[in-house]
Amino acid sequence: MKRVSHGTWAAILGVVHLGLMVNLLVLLSALPLMLLLFTTDPALSWPLLVLAAPIAAPALTGAFTAFRESADGETQVVRAFLRGWTATWRKAMLLGLLSTATVVVLLVDVRAVADTAASVVVVPVLGLLTVVAVATALVGLVGLAEAPRARMRDLLRAALYLGVRRWYLTALSFAVLGVQFAVFTTVPAIAVGLTCAPALYVAWANSRHTLRPVLEVEEAAA
């Protein structure tokens, strides 16, 4: 039986450390939103959730930055996370605000037309637009973590176009995040303490690959 090398153990422990630290840092950075999800009924407290969601957006760019820098050899997870959070928090909150407002408006419209004759046609269209808005926000946050100095207009345009064009990667990210949401609703401690980082990593990897054409142009220009 072969003995596991020191390098293999170091790599395994590095991955575990990355996952656990990202879980903790995301929890702390998105604490207002997490407290609301833990202590209230979302169906009743959704206005507060809408207000808290943009504040939590930089937690995602911090996590995505930690993933990127870890792939490049950075071992200081906290430093990488804080570097990403600091570099992106303004734009991340703005992106979170824009996407949250868009989703709320679309869902309110769905509720308004649900009982009308036009609902058969209008509701699926509004539902699709909601999915596109969430996908654009996810890919946009990853793009922001990759290129913090990018203009918001260019970032949203690239996220919208490539997120729709490479829909299969977006769908895979949604499937993984959907499983994470299901875990959160049943065993939130496991969702926050263990599975959060792996789910975000998959979403980051897929979205980063989605943005590869524009990221290559950005790297070449730099």
C-alpha positions in Angstrom: 0.0 0.0 0.0 1.5 3.3 -1.1 2.2 6.0 1.5 0.5 9.3 0.8 3.2 11.9 0.1 3.7 15.1 2.2 2.8 17.2 -0.9 -0.5 15.3 -1.3 -1.4 15.9 2.4 -0.5 19.6 2.0 -2.7 19.9 -1.0 -5.7 18.2 0.8 -5.3 20.3 3.9 -5.0 23.5 1.7 -8.3 22.7 0.0 -10.0 22.0 3.4 -8.5 25.2 4.8 -9.7 27.2 1.8 -13.2 25.9 2.1 -13.7 26.3 5.8 -12.2 29.9 5.8 -14.3 31.0 2.8 -17.4 29.6 4.6 -16.6 31.6 7.7 -15.7 34.8 5.9 -18.9 34.7 3.7 -21.0 34.1 6.9 -19.4 37.1 8.6 -19.5 39.4 5.5 -23.1 38.6 4.8 -24.2 38.4 8.4 -27.3 40.7 8.1 -28.7 38.6 5.3 -27.8 35.3 7.1 -29.5 36.4 10.3 -32.6 37.3 8.5 -32.6 33.9 6.7 -32.0 32.1 10.0 -34.5 33.9 12.1 -37.4 35.0 9.9 -39.9 33.7 7.4 -38.7 34.9 4.0 -42.2 35.1 2.7 -42.9 37.7 5.4 -39.5 39.4 5.7 -38.7 39.7 2.0 -38.5 43.5 2.1 -35.7 43.3 4.7 -34.1 40.5 2.6 -34.2 42.8 -0.4 -32.4 45.5 1.6 -29.8 43.1 2.9 -29.0 41.3 -0.3 -26.9 44.1 -1.9 -24.9 44.4 1.3 -24.0 40.7 1.0 -22.8 40.9 -2.6 -19.1 41.8 -1.7 -19.0 38.6 0.2 -19.3 36.7 -3.1 -16.6 38.8 -4.8 -14.3 38.2 -1.8 -14.9 34.5 -2.1 -14.3 34.5 -5.8 -11.1 36.4 -5.3 -9.9 33.9 -2.7 -10.6 31.1 -5.2 -8.7 32.8 -8.0 -5.7 33.7 -5.8 -5.7 30.2 -4.3 -5.5 28.8 -7.8 -2.5 31.1 -8.5 -0.7 29.8 -5.4 -1.9 32.2 -2.6 -2.2 30.4 0.7 -3.4 33.3 2.9 -7.2 32.9 2.4 -8.2 35.7 4.7 -5.8 38.2 3.0 -7.1 37.2 -0.4 -10.7 37.5 0.6 -10.2 40.9 2.2 -8.3 42.1 -0.8 -11.2 41.1 -3.1 -13.8 42.6 -0.7 -11.9 45.9 -0.5 -11.3 46.2 -4.2 -14.9 45.4 -5.2 -17.3 46.4 -2.5 -18.7 49.5 -4.1 -19.3 48.0 -7.5 -20.5 44.7 -6.0 -23.1 46.5 -3.9 -24.2 48.5 -6.9 -24.5 45.3 -9.0 -26.4 43.6 -6.1 -28.7 46.6 -5.9 -29.4 46.6 -9.6 -30.0 42.9 -9.9 -32.2 42.8 -6.7 -34.3 45.7 -7.8 -34.8 44.1 -11.3 -35.8 40.7 -9.8 -38.2 42.4 -7.4 -39.9 44.3 -10.2 -40.2 41.2 -12.3 -41.6 39.1 -9.5 -44.1 41.8 -8.6 -45.2 41.9 -12.2 -45.6 38.1 -12.2 -47.9 38.4 -9.1 -49.9 41.2 -10.8 -50.6 39.3 -14.0 -50.8 35.8 -12.5 -54.6 35.8 -12.3 -55.2 37.4 -15.7 -55.8 35.8 -19.1 -52.5 37.0 -20.4 -50.6 35.1 -17.7 -50.1 32.1 -20.0 -47.9 34.2 -22.2 -46.6 36.9 -19.9 -45.5 34.9 -16.8 -43.1 32.6 -18.7 -41.5 35.6 -20.3 -41.1 37.4 -16.9 -39.8 34.2 -15.4 -37.2 33.9 -18.1 -36.2 37.5 -17.6 -35.8 36.9 -13.9 -33.5 33.9 -14.5 -31.4 36.1 -17.0 -31.2 38.9 -14.4 -29.9 36.5 -11.7 -27.5 34.8 -14.2 -26.1 38.3 -15.2 -25.6 39.2 -11.6 -23.7 35.9 -10.8 -21.5 36.1 -13.9 -21.0 39.9 -13.3 -19.8 39.3 -9.7 -17.3 36.8 -10.9 -16.2 39.2 -13.6 -15.8 41.9 -11.0 -13.6 39.7 -8.9 -11.5 38.9 -11.9 -11.2 42.5 -13.1 -12.1 45.0 -10.3 -11.3 48.0 -12.5 -13.7 47.1 -15.3 -16.4 49.6 -16.1 -19.8 48.5 -14.8 -21.4 49.0 -18.2 -18.9 46.7 -19.9 -19.1 44.2 -17.1 -22.9 43.9 -17.3 -22.8 43.7 -21.1 -20.3 40.9 -21.1 -22.1 39.0 -18.3 -25.5 39.3 -20.0 -24.2 38.3 -23.5 -21.9 35.5 -22.4 -24.1 34.2 -19.7 -26.9 33.6 -22.2 -24.6 32.4 -24.9 -23.0 29.8 -22.7 -26.2 28.9 -21.1 -25.2 25.4 -20.3 -22.5 26.6 -17.9 -25.0 29.0 -16.3 -27.5 26.2 -16.0 -24.9 24.0 -14.2 -24.1 26.8 -11.8 -27.9 27.2 -11.1 -28.3 23.5 -10.5 -25.4 23.5 -7.9 -26.7 26.6 -6.2 -30.2 25.2 -6.2 -28.9 22.1 -4.4 -27.1 24.4 -1.9 -30.3 26.3 -1.3 -32.2 23.0 -0.7 -29.5 22.0 1.8 -29.8 25.4 3.5 -33.5 25.1 3.9 -33.2 21.7 5.6 -29.9 21.7 7.4 -28.6 25.3 7.4 -25.6 24.6 9.6 -24.2 22.1 7.1 -25.0 24.5 4.2 -23.2 27.4 5.8 -20.4 25.4 7.5 -19.5 22.9 4.8 -21.2 23.1 1.4 -21.2 26.8 0.8 -17.6 27.1 -0.5 -17.8 24.1 -2.8 -21.1 25.4 -4.3 -19.6 28.9 -4.8 -16.4 27.4 -6.3 -18.4 25.6 -8.9 -20.3 28.8 -9.8 -17.0 30.7 -9.9 -15.3 28.1 -12.1 -18.2 28.0 -14.6 -18.7 31.7 -14.7 -15.0 32.3 -15.1 -15.0 29.9 -18.1 -18.0 31.7 -19.4 -16.1 35.0 -19.3 -12.9 33.6 -20.7 -13.1 35.5 -24.1 -13.3 38.9 -22.4 -10.8 38.0 -19.6 -8.3 37.0 -22.2 -8.7 40.3 -23.9 -8.3 42.0 -20.5 -5.1 40.1 -19.8 -3.7 40.9 -23.2 -4.4 44.6 -22.8 -2.7 44.5 -19.3 
